[in-house]
Amino acid sequence: MNNINHTHSSTCGCKNEKGDPLFTTAPSAATQKALNYCESNLKNEYENLKKLVKIPSVSLNGFDENEVKLSAEATAETLRNAGLENVEVLELSKGVHPYVYAEWLHKPDAPTLLLYAHHDVQPPGREEKWNSNPFIPTEKNGRLYGRGTADDKAGIIAHTAAISAYLKTMGELPVNVKVIIEGEEEIGSNNLAQFVRSHKNKLKADGIIVTDCANVDSGIPSITTALRGLVAVDIEVEALDHPVHSGLWGGILPDPVIALSHILSSLSDEKGNIKVKGILDDIRPLTNEERTQFSNLKMENIARGATGLLNGLPFIAPESEFAERLWRYPSLSINAIQSGSKKLVSNIIQDAAWARVSIRIVPDMKPQDILNKLTKHIEMICPPGFRLKVTSESASNWWSIADPKADVYQIAARSLEKGYAHTTQFIGCGASIPFVQPLSDEFGGIPAILVGVEDPYTNAHSENESLLLSDFKKSILGQIHMLADLAKYKKS
């Protein structure tokens, strides 16, 4: 992780966390008007966010797909209200959740930026664990609670609030913008490659800004330089054509739950080391600079506070390895197991058992290769005679910035510093955003700037997801600066 330190004298009054001035020049008159408008209009932006959060736009199979369509329409309305033009809800084909597109293209001499977020959300999970209704946004202690508040409907509003601030005050933007809001990111963006190919001309841009990442800590602006990819499979083990009485038949029948448990226990050890043959062969070694930066990073207090790890239960890696394990090393997780129902439990032997297993992959692992090796291992370990079904659910690639010191990232870092009044940190991210790699590649490796509206305490994908409103405001201010600062960016 790099710190970008600035010690210049300043005329804009912007200082870092130590009280040192960050910048030597004040924002332009247009940018200052946009900043002032944002400050005075924040309550309206919070309401815009709440409207989106109220729509349960869960993209997972089995949930109401009409809610995702309603979410797309509401997102389109938000883009129109911000002043964007040619707003469209784009449906690739029947059964594919819709994308939303908008643009403002009136600066022929300025760069064109593609702004990305997603409007679909994860399922609420165990609703009894929520302290409030997941789809009734609730403010408490400076945070807004609700499914999608941070991941990623705040990302949508971060874009539209910055755009609106310029268009409502100046009638124009400093750059050209195209906005794409995806509707299936939370289920792996399986149709993304086809969507990009189908709309290549519409999406063409000089750079991408993604608001779907997390800051390293509350109040600290961060630019993500690397994402892990994701390979996920469903495993189903079947032994009987129906559940049977365990008293009558227990002792002579094979148990599919035990067979599945045998498979799952073979995948990794108690320290999280993956035990699938050949799966670690292609990992790119850390550079000496990365190793030094990662080992010096102190993350234990943040990690324990953010995850709620039980007191007395140790982490499975030393703190000096946290950053490497999270950002540059693969990890295997068992996301769900099912066999029967806890509410309807009885003394039976189940007919079948199911689990979802995922592996986060890193440079230079290949998704299809990992999928093949994982499937082969499962087939080899499964006890003979059981009916085994292994189904691929996701196979997205990793992504990384070639050179974080390139001008475009340094410009973006300084923009965020103005919004947050804190030096920017470059970090990795253990999660996946399937949109980034194919789009960047499709347009010749254009730079992708990944910024965050989340903090470590957001609880994305879990119960009681929330957004720190003070950081949300800072992210909008940072993007207002970024649109102006990147207007000066020239591709090399």
Buried (B, 14 or more C-beta within 10 A) or exposed (E): BBEBEBEEEBEBEBBBEEEBBBBEEEBEEBBBBBBEBBEEBBEEBBEBBBBBBBBBBBBBEEBEBEBBBBBBEBBBBBBBEBBBEEBBBBBBEEEBBBBBBBBBBEBEEBBBBBBBBBBBBBBBBEEEEBEBBBBEBBBEEEBBBBBBBBBBBBBBBBBBBBBBBBBBBBEEBBBBBBBBBBBBBBBBBBBBBEBBEBBEEBBBBBBBBBBBBBBBBBBBBBBBBBBBBBBBBBBBBBBBEEBBEBEEEEEEEBBBBBBBBEBBEBBBEEEBBBBBEEBBEBBEEBEEEBBEBBBEBEBBEBBBEBEEEEEEEEBBBEBBBBBBBBBBBBBBBBEEBBBBEEEEEEEBBBBBBBBBBBBBBBBEBBBEBBBBBBBBBBEEBBBEEBEBEBEBBBBBBBBBBEEBEEBBBBBBBBBBBBBBBBBBBBBBBBBBBBBBBBBBEBBEEBBBBBBBBBBBBBBBBBBBBBBBBBBBBBBBBBBBBBBBBBBEBEEE
